[in-house]
């Protein structure tokens, strides 16, 4: 322990409730001050993780995020306020965390994580907390942690459900042991397409922060080889055990994760977008076109603007059902799935093909 890890008199008072716990005490609090934690994503999960780790006295927090605050974030991303809309999340979060605890160091990494920068960035930290919202990033974070032998605290949310686990802890199972391959496009839409209960990331993020503190102080039983599942509607927790697959710890290096997860977009299949006003004009003029809805049946039942329903996950097997030579306008809830569907159609010779800009949000 470095002399700089000794607690100041003001810190003794601030962390007094930790110091009273025999499992943590002075040695554990000094250990927290000496450690460095990288949080990947400053969104719904990242906000509670960062706030509780900052309050607990983790000495150095790294904030990795390149997104800006959107008004739709405010329902669940509790570090941000209306005045922060449009500002970079990592910068806003850093300001508020420094105000929350002036005795910690907050480092901002306002960049997009990629295979080219992950390893040198992760190497500077003791633990990585994955608060991302897409599979490409999750696999990249996992693989970088495996290559560097860094513990990874994982969290994920879906509508009313959440997951928490700890990967690569003491040579334990990795994310790939639980999820060997990513889902196909359309199988796991994000919260901008299907929604999420506002308090859910607070619950899951707090659990991630708990596991992080246990790792850093060496207390308790860490969620190694166990996946904690939460069903918030039933308020039911369950735990699933999973084993290490040794091959998943023998990685040759980092890969193209966008291609691995099917998220890459070749230039040759760039997608044209059609604004809602233009689609309305064409529909009113009865111009020939096929309106294709690639949402799920329950979404279509809740709101439909007409046309043909083929969920994105079923589209590849249903191409023969589509008429050739007719302009196709694909839509979903937000425009994310429709772009993937439009690229698929273009790659199979359909055209012209358009994605409805911003999905049903503007319609």
Secondary structure, 3 states (H helix, E strand, C coil): CCHHHCCCHHHHHHCHHHHCCCCCHHHHHHHHHHCEEEEECCCHHHHHHHHHHHHHCCCEEEEECCCECCHHHHHCCCCCCHHHCCCEHHHHHHHHHHHHCCCCEEEEECCCCCCCCHHHHHCCCCEEEECCCCHHHHHHHHHHHHHHCCEEEEEEEEECEEEEEEECHHHCCCHHHHCCCCCCCCCCCCHHHHCECCCHHHHHHHHHHHHHHHHHHCCCCCCECEEEEEECCCCEEEEEECCCCHHHHCCCCCCCHHHHCCCCCCHHHCCEEECHHHHHHHHHCCCCCEEEECCCHHHHHHCCCCCEECCHHHHHHHHHHCCCCCCEEEECCCCHHHHHHHHHHHHCCCCCEEEECCHHHHC
